[in-house]
Amino acid sequence: MFKDNIVNLRKIHDMTQEDLAEKVGVTRQAVAKWESGETLPDLEKCRLLAETFGVSLDDLANYEPEENLGLDVPPKGKHLFGLVTVGDKGQIVIPAKARKLFDINPGDSLVVLGDEGQGLAIIKSEHFLNLANIIRKVTKK
């Protein structure tokens, strides 16, 4: 898991072990040992690794591609909550992890936005209305 994430992220970022070692202030041999699972970096080095790759520390340590459609660790702040099925009337169930993270509760109003090139987005109505009011104020000036 951790060692595989380091290898995959390093390759995604087109870095050699030496490049990564230089970024986090260790030797290439230290990176090789992390990638083989022989040793683990200390917490400060883990923080630097996560920062270098633009991922969360939790995802760096715990992300399991097998549980996430085989995809690599997502950038920090980006999430893959899993697949949902569209019901007969177009309804979907928002995964529990997403509801918790975005504080979506029964009875909340959501706005569904669409872009034919990029897809759908769902946002809590109060956030959307706040954003719309900010835009309206800026454009009036």
C-alpha positions as CSV (number, residue, x, y, z in Angstrom):
1,M,0.0,0.0,0.0
2,F,2.4,2.8,1.2
3,K,5.3,1.5,-0.8
4,D,3.2,1.0,-3.9
5,N,1.7,4.5,-3.6
6,I,5.2,6.0,-3.4
7,V,6.3,4.1,-6.5
8,N,3.1,5.0,-8.5
9,L,3.2,8.6,-7.5
10,R,6.8,9.0,-8.3
11,K,6.2,7.5,-11.8
12,I,3.1,9.6,-12.4
13,H,5.2,12.7,-11.6
14,D,8.0,11.4,-13.9
15,M,10.6,11.4,-11.2
16,T,13.5,9.1,-10.6
17,Q,14.3,7.9,-7.1
18,E,17.2,10.4,-7.1
19,D,14.8,13.3,-8.0
20,L,12.5,12.3,-5.2
21,A,15.4,11.9,-2.7
22,E,16.6,15.4,-3.5
23,K,13.1,16.9,-3.0
24,V,12.7,15.4,0.5
25,G,16.3,15.6,1.6
26,V,17.4,12.0,1.7
27,T,19.5,9.6,-0.3
28,R,18.4,7.6,-3.3
29,Q,19.0,4.5,-1.2
30,A,16.5,5.7,1.4
31,V,13.8,6.1,-1.3
32,A,14.7,2.6,-2.7
33,K,14.2,1.2,0.8
34,W,10.8,2.9,1.2
35,E,9.7,1.6,-2.2
36,S,10.8,-1.9,-1.4
37,G,9.0,-1.8,2.0
38,E,12.3,-2.4,3.8
39,T,11.9,0.8,5.9
40,L,9.4,3.6,6.4
41,P,10.1,7.3,6.4
42,D,9.6,9.3,9.5
43,L,6.5,11.6,9.8
44,E,8.3,14.7,8.6
45,K,9.5,12.9,5.4
46,C,6.0,11.5,4.9
47,R,4.6,15.1,5.1
48,L,7.2,16.2,2.5
49,L,6.4,13.2,0.3
50,A,2.7,14.1,0.4
51,E,3.4,17.7,-0.3
52,T,5.7,16.8,-3.2
53,F,3.0,14.6,-4.8
54,G,0.1,17.0,-4.0
55,V,-1.8,14.3,-2.1
56,S,-3.1,14.0,1.5
57,L,-0.9,12.2,4.0
58,D,-3.8,9.8,4.7
59,D,-4.0,8.9,1.0
60,L,-0.3,8.5,0.7
61,A,-0.3,6.0,3.6
62,N,-3.7,4.3,3.2
63,Y,-5.0,4.6,-0.4
64,E,-5.9,1.2,-1.9
65,P,-6.3,1.4,-5.7
66,E,-8.2,-1.9,-5.7
67,E,-10.9,-0.3,-3.7
68,N,-11.1,2.7,-6.0
69,L,-11.6,1.2,-9.5
70,G,-7.9,0.6,-9.8
71,L,-7.1,4.3,-10.0
72,D,-4.0,5.9,-8.5
73,V,-4.0,8.2,-5.5
74,P,-6.1,11.3,-6.3
75,P,-4.7,14.9,-5.8
76,K,-5.3,16.4,-2.4
77,G,-8.9,17.6,-2.0
78,K,-10.2,15.4,-4.9
79,H,-12.2,12.3,-4.1
80,L,-13.5,9.2,-5.7
81,F,-16.5,8.0,-3.7
82,G,-17.3,5.0,-5.8
83,L,-20.0,4.1,-8.3
84,V,-23.7,4.9,-8.0
85,T,-26.6,3.5,-10.0
86,V,-29.2,5.7,-11.6
87,G,-32.7,4.5,-10.7
88,D,-35.7,4.4,-13.0
89,K,-36.6,8.0,-12.2
90,G,-33.1,9.3,-12.4
91,Q,-32.4,9.1,-8.7
92,I,-29.0,8.3,-7.3
93,V,-27.8,7.6,-3.7
94,I,-24.9,9.8,-2.6
95,P,-22.3,7.6,-0.9
96,A,-22.2,7.9,2.9
97,K,-18.5,9.1,2.9
98,A,-19.4,11.9,0.5
99,R,-22.5,12.9,2.6
100,K,-20.4,13.1,5.7
101,L,-17.5,15.0,4.1
102,F,-19.8,17.6,2.5
103,D,-22.3,17.6,5.4
104,I,-25.3,16.6,3.3
105,N,-28.2,15.5,5.4
106,P,-31.8,14.3,4.7
107,G,-33.9,17.2,3.6
108,D,-31.0,19.4,2.3
109,S,-31.6,21.1,-1.0
110,L,-29.0,20.4,-3.7
111,V,-28.4,22.2,-7.0
112,V,-27.4,20.0,-10.0
113,L,-25.3,21.8,-12.6
114,G,-24.3,20.5,-16.0
115,D,-21.6,21.1,-18.5
116,E,-21.9,19.1,-21.7
117,G,-18.1,18.9,-22.0
118,Q,-17.4,18.1,-18.3
119,G,-20.4,16.5,-16.8
120,L,-22.6,17.1,-13.7
121,A,-21.8,18.8,-10.5
122,I,-23.9,18.7,-7.3
123,I,-23.6,21.6,-4.7
124,K,-25.6,22.4,-1.6
125,S,-28.1,25.1,-2.6
126,E,-27.0,27.5,0.2
127,H,-23.4,27.4,-1.2
128,F,-24.6,28.0,-4.7
129,L,-26.8,30.9,-3.7
130,N,-24.0,32.5,-1.7
131,L,-21.7,32.2,-4.8
132,A,-24.4,33.6,-7.1
133,N,-24.8,36.6,-4.8
134,I,-21.1,37.2,-4.7
135,I,-21.0,37.1,-8.5
136,R,-24.0,39.4,-8.8
137,K,-22.3,42.0,-6.5
138,V,-19.0,41.9,-8.4
139,T,-20.7,42.3,-11.8
140,K,-22.7,45.3,-10.6
141,K,-19.5,47.3,-9.8
